[in-house]
Amino acid sequence: MSDVSELRVGLDLDGSLESLDNTMDDLADALARLDGIDLFRFRSLTSSTSKSEVSFHFRRLWSPLWRRSLGPSLDGRLPQVDVVHVAGILTPPTKSIPLIISVDDLRPLRGESRAHQRIRQLRRAVEHGAVLVASSRSASHEVQEVLDLRRSEIVVVPPAVPLLTPSEHGHDLVVNVTGVRKPFLELAPALLRFTESVGARLVAVTSSSVGQRIRSSGLAISGLSRRDARVAIGAARVVLHMSDGARFPSFAIASLSAGVPTLARSTSINRELLSGAAALVANDDEVLEELRDVWSNEARRAIMIAAGHARATDFSPSTAATAYAHLYRNVVRGWKS
């Protein structure tokens, strides 16, 4: 094993599927720029897209087992590494290498939608020594309760959120819809009346299934997929982040980085991460009043833009990479001892 100051890290690029699409590439690029990190990129779920990525033979055969933290270990399938970090739906086991699992999506752990396979998967991984990482303090409490873990068994490190090019002339109302299709469709007619009154477009960034429902509704909403999220933010005057609070608000934070005033629901994770930078609404009935003010109140917009820029730097890829590098070293030290 290498010295802790010089770490060999295996990073799974198939993961962190939050509201801005997959940002593991952003984390990987930032980690690669750090001194003392030798990075080996791989994909647990999809095919390699670059010769620089480690490729696995028979990956498709292993995937159903890796979804349950079972099957062939990564030992010997990766170059010699000191720690492995995954953040997607697959958690390949390891034998002699410490494993870090980022849990960025809480939907499979919630209420009637609980995916008991995911719960068993994470519990099994922890039993075999894996370290779980939550994206926020509120998320860590939820993971701790559902998995019946001690607080010391969960670490909090936010995922990387890219700093986007400032949006100076955007004129769209961009709504990010994450887990709240029905509330969005109920609010959409009022949003359309507002955008028509100011000569703007209503653009919804959604999953493919929600996008299909929006198209079938007949409403004059421009739909974009998650892979176009950064383009949508660049054309926005205001962003409305409509989420059920199950995932890290990367879309909202990226919007703040681009200097776009942002509204969001007042969920526990949004209160923790966005308070003072975004306008938070207690319920959807308050959205229109806040939207009108944020759209036209230039003094308020200037304050929100400045606060948003400052908040977004707290979650930049370089900040996340530094935090994860610190975690990697701590985990390796604990493993060696």
Solvent accessible surface area in square Angstrom, and as a share of the most:
residue,aa,sasa,rsa
1,M,109,0.48
2,S,20,0.13
3,D,93,0.48
4,V,16,0.09
5,S,66,0.42
6,E,106,0.48
7,L,1,0.01
8,R,56,0.21
9,V,0,0.00
10,G,0,0.00
11,L,0,0.00
12,D,0,0.00
13,L,3,0.02
14,D,17,0.09
15,G,0,0.00
16,S,2,0.01
17,L,89,0.44
18,E,2,0.01
19,S,1,0.01
20,L,1,0.00
21,D,53,0.28
22,N,38,0.20
23,T,2,0.01
24,M,6,0.03
25,D,64,0.33
26,D,28,0.15
27,L,3,0.02
28,A,0,0.00
29,D,62,0.32
30,A,3,0.02
31,L,0,0.00
32,A,51,0.40
33,R,169,0.62
34,L,52,0.26
35,D,136,0.71
36,G,18,0.17
37,I,18,0.09
38,D,76,0.39
39,L,30,0.15
40,F,48,0.20
41,R,55,0.20
42,F,0,0.00
43,R,32,0.12
44,S,1,0.01
45,L,64,0.32
46,T,63,0.37
47,S,64,0.41
48,S,43,0.28
49,T,105,0.61
50,S,51,0.33
51,K,212,0.90
52,S,88,0.57
53,E,17,0.08
54,V,30,0.17
55,S,75,0.48
56,F,21,0.09
57,H,144,0.64
58,F,143,0.60
59,R,31,0.11
60,R,191,0.70
61,L,127,0.63
62,W,34,0.12
63,S,18,0.11
64,P,79,0.50
65,L,63,0.31
66,W,0,0.00
67,R,92,0.34
68,R,98,0.36
69,S,10,0.06
70,L,65,0.32
71,G,36,0.35
72,P,35,0.22
73,S,11,0.07
74,L,0,0.00
75,D,32,0.17
76,G,80,0.77
77,R,92,0.34
78,L,13,0.07
79,P,53,0.33
80,Q,126,0.56
81,V,9,0.05
82,D,1,0.01
83,V,0,0.00
84,V,0,0.00
85,H,1,0.00
86,V,0,0.00
87,A,8,0.06
88,G,7,0.07
89,I,68,0.34
90,L,1,0.00
91,T,1,0.00
92,P,0,0.00
93,P,31,0.19
94,T,25,0.14
95,K,162,0.69
96,S,72,0.47
97,I,18,0.09
98,P,1,0.01
99,L,11,0.05
100,I,0,0.00
101,I,0,0.00
102,S,2,0.01
103,V,0,0.00
104,D,12,0.06
105,D,32,0.16
106,L,6,0.03
107,R,97,0.35
108,P,36,0.23
109,L,1,0.00
110,R,72,0.26
111,G,57,0.55
112,E,188,0.84
113,S,80,0.51
114,R,99,0.36
115,A,41,0.32
116,H,109,0.49
117,Q,69,0.31
118,R,30,0.11
119,I,8,0.04
120,R,130,0.47
121,Q,2,0.01
122,L,0,0.00
123,R,94,0.34
124,R,64,0.23
125,A,7,0.05
126,V,21,0.12
127,E,137,0.62
128,H,138,0.62
129,G,38,0.37
130,A,10,0.08
131,V,35,0.20
132,L,0,0.00
133,V,1,0.01
134,A,1,0.00
135,S,2,0.01
136,S,1,0.01
137,R,150,0.55
138,S,26,0.17
139,A,3,0.03
140,S,13,0.08
141,H,99,0.44
142,E,42,0.19
143,V,1,0.00
144,Q,48,0.21
145,E,142,0.64
146,V,14,0.08
147,L,3,0.02
148,D,123,0.64
149,L,24,0.12
150,R,161,0.59
151,R,177,0.65
152,S,94,0.61
153,E,44,0.20
154,I,17,0.09
155,V,48,0.27
156,V,59,0.34
157,V,9,0.05
158,P,37,0.23
159,P,8,0.05
160,A,2,0.02
161,V,1,0.01
162,P,9,0.06
163,L,95,0.47
164,L,29,0.15
165,T,114,0.66
166,P,74,0.47
167,S,19,0.12
168,E,138,0.62
169,H,171,0.76
170,G,13,0.13
171,H,87,0.39
172,D,14,0.07
173,L,0,0.00
174,V,0,0.00
175,V,0,0.00
176,N,0,0.00
177,V,2,0.01
178,T,1,0.01
179,G,50,0.48
180,V,10,0.05
181,R,80,0.29
182,K,132,0.56
183,P,39,0.25
184,F,0,0.00
185,L,38,0.19
186,E,119,0.53
187,L,20,0.10
188,A,0,0.00
189,P,50,0.32
190,A,24,0.19
191,L,0,0.00
192,L,19,0.09
193,R,154,0.56
194,F,18,0.07
195,T,2,0.01
196,E,122,0.55
197,S,88,0.57
198,V,50,0.29
199,G,61,0.59
200,A,18,0.14
201,R,127,0.47
202,L,4,0.02
203,V,1,0.01
204,A,0,0.00
205,V,0,0.00
206,T,3,0.02
207,S,45,0.29
208,S,96,0.62
209,S,72,0.46
210,V,22,0.13
211,G,7,0.07
212,Q,118,0.52
213,R,122,0.45
214,I,4,0.02
215,R,165,0.60
216,S,89,0.57
217,S,52,0.34
218,G,70,0.67
219,L,56,0.28
220,A,83,0.64
221,I,21,0.10
222,S,39,0.25
223,G,43,0.41
224,L,57,0.28
225,S,31,0.20
226,R,33,0.12
227,R,192,0.70
228,D,45,0.23
229,A,1,0.01
230,R,89,0.33
231,V,111,0.64
232,A,4,0.03
233,I,0,0.00
234,G,41,0.39
235,A,38,0.30
236,A,2,0.02
237,R,50,0.18
238,V,0,0.00
239,V,0,0.00
240,L,2,0.01
241,H,3,0.01
242,M,1,0.00
243,S,3,0.02
244,D,46,0.24
245,G,6,0.06
246,A,1,0.01
247,R,26,0.09
248,F,1,0.00
249,P,1,0.00
250,S,0,0.00
251,F,0,0.00
252,A,0,0.00
253,I,1,0.00
254,A,0,0.00
255,S,0,0.00
256,L,2,0.01
257,S,8,0.05
258,A,1,0.01
259,G,8,0.08
260,V,2,0.01
261,P,1,0.01
262,T,0,0.00
263,L,0,0.00
264,A,0,0.00
265,R,49,0.18
266,S,32,0.21
267,T,28,0.16
268,S,61,0.39
269,I,6,0.03
270,N,1,0.01
271,R,120,0.44
272,E,47,0.21
273,L,13,0.07
274,L,0,0.00
275,S,51,0.33
276,G,68,0.65
277,A,3,0.02
278,A,11,0.08
279,A,8,0.07
280,L,48,0.24
281,V,1,0.01
282,A,82,0.63
283,N,74,0.38
284,D,32,0.17
285,D,133,0.69
286,E,67,0.30
287,V,1,0.01
288,L,23,0.12
289,E,128,0.57
290,E,43,0.19
291,L,1,0.01
292,R,132,0.48
293,D,52,0.27
294,V,0,0.00
295,W,15,0.05
296,S,76,0.49
297,N,56,0.28
298,E,108,0.49
299,A,73,0.56
300,R,66,0.24
301,R,21,0.08
302,A,61,0.47
303,I,124,0.63
304,M,16,0.07
305,I,54,0.27
306,A,65,0.51
307,A,32,0.25
308,G,0,0.00
309,H,71,0.32
310,A,65,0.51
311,R,61,0.22
312,A,0,0.00
313,T,70,0.41
314,D,79,0.41
315,F,16,0.07
316,S,7,0.04
317,P,18,0.12
318,S,66,0.43
319,T,58,0.34
320,A,4,0.03
321,A,0,0.00
322,T,81,0.47
323,A,38,0.29
324,Y,6,0.02
325,A,5,0.04
326,H,117,0.52
327,L,13,0.06
328,Y,0,0.00
329,R,48,0.17
330,N,68,0.35
331,V,20,0.12
332,V,0,0.00
333,R,119,0.44
334,G,49,0.48
335,W,96,0.34
336,K,103,0.44
337,S,126,0.81
